[in-house]
Amino acid sequence: MSLDLTEIRREITRIDRQLLKLLAERHCLALDVVRSKELTQKPLRDTEREQQLLQALICHAEEEGYALEPQYITQIFQKIIEDSVLTQQVYLQKKLNQQREQSIHIAFLGKLGSYSNLAARSYATRYREQLVELSCASFEQVFDKVKSGEADYGVLPLENTTSGSINEVYDLLQHTDLSLIGELAYPIKHCVLSATPAEVSQIRTLYSHPQVIQQCSRFIQGLSDVHIEYCESSSHAMQKVSAMGRPDVAALGNEEGGKLYGLQVLKTDIANQPNNITRFIILARNALSVSAQIHSKTLLLMRTSQQAGALVDALSIFKKHGINMTKLESRPIYGTPWEEMFYLEIEANINHPDIRKMLEELKGYSTYLKILGCYPSEIVKPVALAAE
Ligand SMILES: C=C(O[C@@H]1C=C(C(=O)O)C=C[C@H]1O)C(=O)O
């Protein structure tokens, strides 16, 4: 066996290309699978098959004596299965809603390179759509651009695994006629960026969006003598820092955006927790139909009477119908002090007759009920393997 690095790397490159080819082949088979399921109307996800498949791979690796940890095999194949499930979902959704390959206009907060912009690109890539990017100065403007027809979709952050709910977006949802048609979980990897080579200890002013500052609060506390400047978005921050060209100012943003503004990365992974993920929602003027074969979710707006137990009674309807609730949020109702609007996200498809019946029942327990939208769940929860 040669120990020549160039030669070994050439061999690695050859294997990587083989892996890529095999992944592409598997990806095509996922499309054959969905065409077959279309005929049989089978649910798209089959967690039993996924469990068996993972278990069999782990056993096979052991029998063959491959030096691969079961955890490693599981992680890699869970990612592959996630792609397969989402590919099938996209196929069914595009067919059901008769979407053709076309260019779509997507509105998002910030300039090019903002996290919302990266999420918009990821959504368009998943649906294989050409993207026309429309920058907005505020969340409100994103809603307005979709309402006026200037944009087909609006991409907005709803919650983050570190800083929690984005209240401003929840409040805007209370008064909108737009429909929620999709979701997207996007990993947020904050870093410190500056225009010139510098040490983090040199920084005296940090620019970013309040949400980013909040998600990196521990890192910021560890810095001494630093002043914070809040910006409309992280992309505004990156642009400002780029224009200043000084070693004592830096932006908190992302690596991809940093490249766009010619910035250097001084430090990566500065969020309070490594699993820093933002869930974005996609808004459109018209609601989408979601295939019954897809695991879907519905977001409801609900207000209850001010009587004792009114909310508990309303929520008990979900329990009665065996419906899982994935999110419960409340926000003040403007003009009505101390009354709350509830946001309920449930794992349900509103086109199912049982769910329609359940919502009729729920009306009886609420003073206001509105469906904000039904959408495919794009968060593919990995299956758990049976304990040894
Ligand atoms: C490909 C399929 O659809 C889904 C994806 C799977 C995979 O990628 O292996 C397995 C089961 C299903 O959840 C299938 O049913 O075989």
The ligand as a Tripos MOL2 file, in Angstrom:
@<TRIPOS>MOLECULE
LIG
   16    16     1     0     0
SMALL
NO_CHARGES

@<TRIPOS>ATOM
      1 C1        -38.1870    4.7580   -0.4390 C.2       1 LIG1
      2 C2        -39.2660    4.6020    0.3380 C.2       1 LIG1
      3 O1        -39.9290    5.6690    0.9740 O.3       1 LIG1
      4 C3        -39.4960    6.1710    2.2360 C.3       1 LIG1
      5 C4        -38.0170    6.2660    2.2120 C.2       1 LIG1
      6 C5        -37.2580    5.1700    2.5230 C.2       1 LIG1
      7 C6        -35.8390    5.0760    2.0420 C.2       1 LIG1
      8 O2        -35.3410    6.0530    1.4930 O.co2     1 LIG1
      9 O3        -35.2390    4.0070    2.1690 O.co2     1 LIG1
     10 C7        -37.8290    4.1140    3.2480 C.2       1 LIG1
     11 C8        -39.1420    4.1400    3.6250 C.2       1 LIG1
     12 C9        -40.0320    5.2850    3.3600 C.3       1 LIG1
     13 O4        -40.1760    6.0080    4.5460 O.3       1 LIG1
     14 C10       -39.8780    3.2650    0.5210 C.2       1 LIG1
     15 O5        -41.0110    3.2040    0.9850 O.co2     1 LIG1
     16 O6        -39.2150    2.2680    0.1980 O.co2     1 LIG1
@<TRIPOS>BOND
     1     1     2 2
     2     2     3 1
     3     2    14 1
     4     3     4 1
     5     4     5 1
     6     4    12 1
     7     5     6 2
     8     6     7 1
     9     6    10 1
    10     7     8 2
    11     7     9 1
    12    10    11 2
    13    11    12 1
    14    12    13 1
    15    14    15 2
    16    14    16 1
@<TRIPOS>SUBSTRUCTURE
     1 LIG1         1 GROUP 0 **** ****
